[in-house]
Amino acid sequence: MPDAGAFDGVLGVVLAIALVRALLGSRPSFTIEVVAFSDEEGVRFGVPFLGSRALAAGLDEALLSLVDARGVSVAQAIRDFGLELGHPLACQPAVRPALLGYLEFHIEQGPVLDSLNLPLGVVTAIVGQTRCEVTFRGEANHAGTTPMHLRRDALAAAARWTAFVERAARATAGAVATVGALHVHPGAANVVPGEARASLDVRHADDQVRHSVTSLLCRAAQRIAARRNVTVGWRQQLDQPAVACDPGLTAVLERAVKASANPSTA
């Protein structure tokens, strides 16, 4: 993520290598592989989990054709990195059927452990995630000559909806919803905004609740747009189901944390 700090993602890679190195001299009954993923947050291409998808399920044409802000596709970025997509195995799943499990160490990306003064946490589920692009369209006009009652301000509508997003998430236990990016056109100080394009990120461990919140936010956008005489477009970019972590591996991790004499939360 942008400005996520020196340890975001990197900690998991370095710690995995250090743990394998610590096993030198012992011979476990299974093979250990260290894997480092790229662009798991979807910052560059707008869709997350590209690295892990490539490992677990392969990359299809839809993913390969995604482009970044400069117009560079996923396929071209892979080629620029020195890999050849023409190879028969280039876009095929790499996970072996006999896989025992997957373990990832990560610095906490939120403030929960810090607020509880705890050094470690054990994850029990990967929350489901919905990502959308919401575009409010009104009419661009001169800021000095357009009376307030005749304005069709796209940004004002987007702002009202953004405030509703926060209220709706706060009112739903376990839900988080974020409008993290906003692009305004034409983007001039003396022009009433004619278009405001906002991102939406909704997450919850229960997919049914997540879908319910997303539908609520969609209806709210339509209602706000109608009241302010603007239109709204809704485009879903991602609908990632929640995944519960394996209870057996979770139990092993909890025992390991306790054996290390460190308190934790699960």
N, C-alpha and C positions, 0 to 999 in steps of 0.2 A: 504494500500500500504506500501511497505517497506520504513522506514524512513519518513513517511508522517506527523509525528508530533502527539502530544498528543491529538489534537482536531479532527483529521480526523475520521469521523464516530461517535465518542463518543459524540460530541456536539449535534447531532440530537437526540440521545437517552436521554441524560440528559435534554435537553431543552423541549422535549416532556413530560417527567415526571413532570418537573417544571410547565409547562402550565396547565397540568391536575390538579396538586395540587392547582394552583391559582384559579381554578374553584370551589373549595370547598365552599359549601353554595349555589351555583346556580345549577339549574337543566336544562341542555339543552334538546332539543326535540329529540336528537339522542344520540346513544351510542358512546363513544370515546374509542378506543383501542390503546395502545402503543405497537409497534412492533420493535424489534431490529433484523437486519439481520446479517448474517455472510458471509464473503468472497464474497462481492459484486463485488470486482475488479478482481476476478479470479486469485489472486496471487498464491494460493496454487495448484489449479487443472487446471489452464490454461483457464478456461471458466468462465466468469463473471456472476453475478446475480443469483448465486445458492440459496441464501436465499429468494430473492423476487420471483424467479421461484417456489420455494417450496410453497410459500404462494399463489401465483396467479394461477399457473397451475399444481402444483405437480411435482414430480420427476419421470422420466421414467428410463428404464434400461440403456439407453445410458449415462445419467448423473450419475447414481449411480455407473457405472463401470469405470468412470474416475479415474485416479490415480495421486498421487503427486510425487515429486522427489524421495521419499523413497519407492514408490510402494504401498502406502496405498490408497485404493479406497474411494470414497465418501461414499459408503455404510458402509465400515468399520469405517470411521471417525464418522459417525452418531452413530454406535453401541458403539464405544469407549466413546462417549459423554454420553452414558447411555440411549439412545432411542432404541426402539425395532421396526425394520422395518417390522416385521410380523404383526403388528397391522393393521386392515383394513383401518384406516385413516392415517397411517403413511406417505404415499407418495401422498395423495390426496390434491387437492386445498383446502385452508382454507378460502378463501375470500367468504363472503356471497353475494348472488345476489343483495341484497338491499343496497349495499355499496354506500354511497354518494360521497366519494372522499378520496384521499390519499394526505397527506401533509408531506413534509420532509424538515427539516432544516439541512443545511450542511455548514460547513466552506468552503469558496471558495478554490478549489484545483488548481486554477491558479492565475495569478497576475493582472487580469483585474481591479477588484475593487480597489486594492491597488494602481495601476497606476493612477486611476481616483480620488483617495482620497475619495471614497464612502464606507460607512459602510455596505450597503445592496444592494442586487440585487434580482430581481424576474425572475425566469426561465420561458421561454416561450416554450421551446421544449427540448426534450432529443435527442441528435444527434444520428444518426445511426452509427454503428460501425462494421468494418471488421477486423478480426484478422487472420493472416496467419503465417505459418512457411515456410521459404524459405531456401533451402539447396543447397549450391554451393559445387560441388565435383570435385576435380582435382587429383593431385598425390603428395603424401608426398615423399620428397627427402631430402638428406643431404644439409644443407644450405651452406656448404663450397665447395662442389664438383659439385653442379648443376648450370651450367651457366644460366644467366638471360633469354636468348632467348629460353632455353629448359624447362623452368619452367611452371607448370600448378598450379599456386598458387590460391587456393580457397578463401583465406582471401583477397587477392588483388582484386579479382572479387567482393566479398561481400562489400569491402570498396568503390569501385567505384559505386556500385549500391546504397549503403547507402547515398552517396552524392547526387545521382540523386533523391532519395526519398525526401530529404529536398528541392531540387530545385523545384520539381513537386508540392509539397504542398504549397510552397511559391507563386507559379504562379497561384494557384487556390483559388479564394476568398472563405473564410469560411472553407477551408479544413485544417486539421491537419494530419500529418502522422509521425509515430515514429518507429524507429528501436531501441528497448529498451533492447534487450538481444542478445548476440552473443556468441556462443559456438564454439571453434576452436579445431580441432583434427589433429594431436596428442597433440598439445599445448606445444611444446618444443621450446626453444629459438634457437636451432641449427637445426630445421627441417622446411622445406617449408610446410605450412599447406595443408593437403590433403582434409580437409572438413571444411566448415564454415556454421553453422546453425544460421540463424537470425530470430528474430521475426519481425512482421510487424503489426502495429496498424493504421488503417485509419478511420477518423471520419468526418462526415458532416451532417448538418441538412436536406439536400436533398439527398435521397437515390440514385437517378439517377447520381448525381455528384460524390457521394462516389464510386459507382460501376465503373464509368468512370475512376476515378483516380486509383482505384485498378487495373483495366485492363491495364492502361498505365504502372503501375509499374511492372506488370507481364511481359509485352512485353519487357520492358527495361531490366529486369533480364535475359530474354532469349537472348537478343541481346548482352549484356555484356558478358554473359557466352560463347557465340559462338566466340566472338572476342578474348577471352582469353583461348580458347581451354579447357574449363571446361564444366561440365553439371550443370543443375539447376533443383531442384525439388520444386514444389509449392503445399502446402497443406493448404486449408482454414479450419480454426478452428471455426470461428464465422461469421455470417452474420445477425446482429441485426438491424432491421428497425428503422428509426427515429420515434419518437412519439411526436406529438404536445400536449402541456399541455392544460387542459380544460380552455377555455376563461373566463368562469364564475368565477372559482376559482382564476385564475390569476388576474382578475379585483378586487376581494375581497382583495387579497394580496397587490395589488398596493394601494388601499384605506387605508389599515391598515398601510402600510409604511408611507404614507403621513400624516396620523393621528398621527403617532409617532414623527412627525417633523424631520424625517430623510430623507435625499436625497437618491435616489436609481437609479439604471439602470435596464431596463427590457430586 
